[in-house]
Amino acid sequence: MGLFGLDKTKMVWADDARLRFENRYERQPSWEVGRPQPAFIALHQRGLISGRVLDAGCGTGETALYLAGQDIDVWGLDISSTAIGMARE
């Protein structure tokens, strides 16, 4: 058993999935639109986003950054080190 109790086969599969996402950032992936996702802006404007928010799979973080700018306590996380690096820029 390895990390988090995963056997070696599952660890290889998880690493392969991470690498596939990482490779998508060689070009701009379809889910990266260069601005906060409009659906989340609309939800926030209707008062439907409040409290603490976890943006899992935040990519380059446009939506998380938008929400933070609206005084929402938000955490963004992603498995792609490329996306995280782009968010930091």
Phi and psi in degrees as a GROMACS rama.xvg file:
@    title "Ramachandran Plot"
@    xaxis  label "Phi"
@    yaxis  label "Psi"
@TYPE xy
-112.153  -146.602  GLY-2
-54.8965  131.656  LEU-3
57.2446  26.1996  PHE-4
74.9853  14.205  GLY-5
-81.6939  139.286  LEU-6
-75.9488  168.894  ASP-7
-58.6408  -37.8711  LYS-8
-62.6805  -44.9646  THR-9
-68.1818  -34.4706  LYS-10
-65.6381  -40.1141  MET-11
-64.8474  -42.548  VAL-12
-62.4767  -44.4382  TRP-13
-63.3352  -41.2444  ALA-14
-66.1136  -38.3634  ASP-15
-62.8051  -41.9268  ASP-16
-62.9521  -43.1299  ALA-17
-61.1642  -43.2841  ARG-18
-64.5955  -37.2109  LEU-19
-62.4538  -42.4648  ARG-20
-64.9168  -42.2811  PHE-21
-58.8782  -42.5347  GLU-22
-66.4048  -27.5744  ASN-23
-63.1137  -24.4867  ARG-24
-83.6619  3.73263  TYR-25
-65.4626  -30.2076  GLU-26
-125.005  171.348  ARG-27
-73.1311  117.284  GLN-28
-66.7446  155.918  PRO-29
-60.9667  -27.6389  SER-30
-81.2091  -11.2173  TRP-31
-91.6931  109.847  GLU-32
-106.422  3.10966  VAL-33
78.8841  10.2715  GLY-34
-160.359  168.218  ARG-35
-59.0156  146.073  PRO-36
-63.2251  124.404  GLN-37
-54.8126  -35.3612  PRO-38
-62.1498  -37.4377  ALA-39
-75.145  -34.0823  PHE-40
-61.3218  -46.0959  ILE-41
-61.5691  -43.2108  ALA-42
-61.5551  -43.1843  LEU-43
-64.3326  -44.5626  HIS-44
-63.4106  -26.708  GLN-45
-85.8933  2.77539  ARG-46
77.8689  19.6685  GLY-47
-96.9131  0.964771  LEU-48
-122.317  121.718  ILE-49
-156.846  175.585  SER-50
71.9632  -145.326  GLY-51
-94.3069  138.337  ARG-52
-125.532  135.42  VAL-53
-110.377  116.179  LEU-54
-98.0453  84.5497  ASP-55
-77.1204  127.348  ALA-56
77.8855  40.6196  GLY-57
-71.1102  -10.4873  CYS-58
60.6117  -127.797  GLY-59
-83.3979  0.730502  THR-60
86.5094  14.71  GLY-61
-58.7866  -43.0441  GLU-62
-68.8987  -42.9829  THR-63
-61.0036  -41.8678  ALA-64
-66.5248  -38.6749  LEU-65
-60.3375  -49.7548  TYR-66
-62.7942  -40.6007  LEU-67
-60.5457  -38.3835  ALA-68
-67.6319  -14.721  GLY-69
-101.43  19.4588  GLN-70
64.2336  29.3518  ASP-71
-93.7215  135.521  ILE-72
-77.7189  102.571  ASP-73
-127.54  140.731  VAL-74
-119.81  131.417  TRP-75
-111.29  138.049  GLY-76
-141.601  148.987  LEU-77
-152.663  154.759  ASP-78
-88.4361  -11.23  ILE-79
-87.7522  113.992  SER-80
-65.7858  -28.3835  SER-81
-65.3307  -47.2631  THR-82
-62.5798  -41.8203  ALA-83
-63.1234  -41.594  ILE-84
-62.2749  -40.3368  GLY-85
-65.2304  -38.7324  MET-86
-64.5682  -38.2941  ALA-87
-65.8649  -32.9831  ARG-88
